Amino acid sequence: MDEDGNDAYPAPKSGMADRGRRVYAANGCVYCHSQQVRADYAASDIDRKWGERRSAPRDYIFERPVLLGKMRMGPDLSNVGKRAPVEDQNAPPPSSTSPASGGAAAGNAPPASGNSPSATAPSTSNPAANAATSADVAVGPNGAPPPYTAAWHHLHLYSPRSITLDSNMPAYRFLYDKRPISGERAADALNLTGPEAPKEGWEIVPTYDAKCLVAYLLSLDQSHPLKEVKATAVPPSPPAPGKEAK
């Protein structure tokens, strides 16, 4: 907090997001994705829209251990939760028959293979609550879920190449259950088309761990402004009198 007891940031993760963090670490996501936006004078992370400012020690106060990552085979995820579009409260209910076709459509670059996030507005709603809701949400261009929504993350985790053909991310299908439809189709069943679609009478639904992992991804947001972080690089100090700069 600041000196007045306000501006409390960050907050510890709890519930589904906390469990999702453990799922993230257990499945090796940390080996291909970082969670550290470097300063603009040291890298082009901010130009790539991975964050609005560099990461700071304060961002990781409650992280045990800190998942900074080892490399970037996929883009940085420090602010992937902020990339989700704002949900339209007045939007009509989604259709359960809307296809979630893949393809490398513009703006659908996934965290595993693209360098630029969607140009959609950031989400201001509860990330964990978003992830726990139906994966069958309103669809974007070509019938695919809007990028970085809970439905998009589930589709990306189950079948990365249904979104981007050249993605090198492994498919985490063991986090999803294939089961016969009992009565009506489940609200959180994935909308798969083509060879990825289950046979008639069957559906693919996320397990609890899959929902927790998506809740964790939607909770990642380091956009909170910090007084201790300068927006631009500080120019070097002039050399002392009588000394030449080396």
Residue pairs with C-beta under 8 A, 6 or more apart in sequence:
1 7
1 8
2 227
9 58
9 224
9 226
10 58
10 59
10 61
10 62
10 224
11 62
12 18
12 62
13 21
13 62
13 216
13 219
15 128
15 215
16 128
16 131
16 132
16 211
16 212
16 215
16 216
17 127
17 128
17 212
17 215
17 216
17 218
17 219
18 216
19 209
19 212
19 216
20 131
20 209
20 211
20 212
20 213
20 214
20 215
20 216
20 217
20 219
21 67
21 216
23 175
23 209
23 212
23 213
23 216
24 30
24 67
24 213
24 216
24 217
25 67
27 172
27 213
30 67
30 69
30 70
31 69
31 70
31 71
31 73
32 69
32 71
32 72
32 73
32 74
32 112
32 169
33 69
33 72
33 73
33 74
33 75
33 76
33 77
33 111
34 68
34 69
34 70
34 71
34 72
34 76
34 77
34 78
35 55
35 66
35 67
35 68
35 69
35 76
35 77
35 78
35 220
36 55
36 68
36 69
36 76
36 78
37 45
37 46
37 50
37 51
37 53
37 54
37 55
37 76
37 78
37 79
37 222
38 45
38 54
38 55
39 46
39 54
39 233
40 46
40 47
40 54
40 232
40 233
41 233
45 51
45 54
45 76
46 52
46 53
46 54
48 75
48 115
48 116
49 116
49 117
50 75
50 76
50 78
50 79
50 117
51 76
51 78
51 79
51 222
51 223
52 79
52 223
53 222
53 223
53 225
53 226
53 229
53 231
54 229
55 78
55 222
56 226
56 228
56 229
58 226
58 228
59 78
59 222
60 66
69 76
73 112
73 168
74 110
74 111
74 112
74 113
74 169
75 111
75 114
75 115
75 117
77 111
77 217
77 220
78 220
78 222
79 220
79 221
79 222
79 223
80 111
80 117
80 148
80 217
80 218
80 220
81 123
81 127
81 217
81 218
81 219
81 220
81 221
82 122
82 123
82 220
82 221
82 223
83 117
83 118
83 120
83 122
83 123
83 147
83 148
84 120
84 122
84 123
84 127
84 130
84 146
84 148
84 149
84 150
84 218
85 118
85 120
85 121
85 123
85 146
85 147
85 148
85 149
86 120
86 121
86 122
86 123
86 124
86 125
87 123
87 125
87 130
88 138
91 138
92 138
94 134
94 136
94 137
94 138
94 139
96 136
96 185
96 187
96 189
96 191
98 136
98 139
98 143
98 191
99 139
99 143
99 191
99 193
100 139
100 143
100 144
100 145
100 151
100 155
100 162
100 190
100 191
100 192
100 193
101 142
101 143
101 144
101 162
101 193
101 194
102 144
102 155
102 159
102 161
102 162
102 163
102 164
102 165
102 193
102 194
102 196
103 142
103 144
103 163
103 165
104 163
104 164
104 165
104 166
105 141
105 142
105 144
106 141
107 118
107 119
107 120
107 140
107 141
107 147
108 118
108 140
108 141
108 144
108 147
108 152
108 163
108 164
109 115
109 116
109 117
109 118
109 147
109 164
110 156
110 160
110 163
110 164
110 167
110 169
111 156
111 169
112 156
112 160
112 164
112 167
112 168
112 169
113 160
113 164
113 166
113 167
113 168
113 169
114 164
117 147
117 148
118 146
118 147
118 148
120 146
120 147
120 148
122 223
123 130
123 218
127 215
127 218
127 219
127 221
128 215
128 218
128 219
130 149
130 150
130 215
130 218
131 150
131 153
131 211
131 212
131 214
131 215
131 217
131 218
132 211
132 215
133 150
133 188
134 151
134 187
134 188
135 145
135 150
135 151
135 154
135 155
135 188
135 189
135 190
135 191
135 206
136 151
136 187
136 188
136 189
136 191
137 145
137 146
137 149
137 150
137 151
138 146
139 145
139 146
139 191
140 146
140 147
143 191
143 193
144 152
144 155
144 163
145 151
145 152
145 155
145 191
146 152
150 214
150 218
151 190
151 191
152 163
153 214
153 217
153 218
154 176
154 190
154 206
154 210
154 214
155 162
155 163
155 190
155 191
155 192
156 163
156 169
157 171
157 172
157 175
157 176
157 210
157 213
157 214
158 171
158 172
158 173
158 175
158 176
158 190
158 192
158 196
158 204
159 171
159 173
159 192
159 196
160 167
160 169
160 170
160 171
161 167
161 171
162 192
162 194
162 196
172 210
175 206
175 207
175 209
175 210
175 213
176 190
176 204
176 205
176 206
176 207
176 210
177 204
177 205
177 206
177 207
178 198
178 202
178 203
178 204
179 202
179 203
179 205
180 201
180 202
180 203
181 201
181 202
181 203
185 203
186 203
186 205
188 205
188 206
188 211
189 203
189 204
189 205
190 203
190 204
190 205
190 206
192 198
192 204
198 204
206 214
238 245
239 245
